[in-house]
Amino acid sequence: MIQITLYRNPQKEYCGFRSSGHAGFARAGQDIVCASVSVLIINTINSIETYTKDKFSVVSDDKKGLIDYQLKDRPSKEAELLLKAMALGLQQLADDKHYARYIDLTFEEV
């Protein structure tokens, strides 16, 4: 199961996330749940880095399926929108009857 925690600051703005684990939907290279989550997460990180000036920290471990990403300051409007879009995609996956048991999505105020 992929465990994802989306971080929100006291202003309710998305400011980071932590994702760990593997979906286990199918074998490596065939797992569409893992691929979907990976695309959403990696594209969000790359988009924030490319299209905003927000500073961030990221820790990753491929074997554990870990990515811990946090903005250093309050998010810009652009970064907040990109994180909201990622959250929407993850929520839709987590709510889908076919994939819900492979994704544990939680929210945490930081």
Salt bridges, closest charged atoms under 4 A:
GLU13 OE2 - ARG74 NH2 2.76
ASP68 OD2 - ARG18 NH1 3.33
GLU80 OE2 - LYS84 NZ 3.90
GLU109 OE1 - LYS12 NZ 3.12
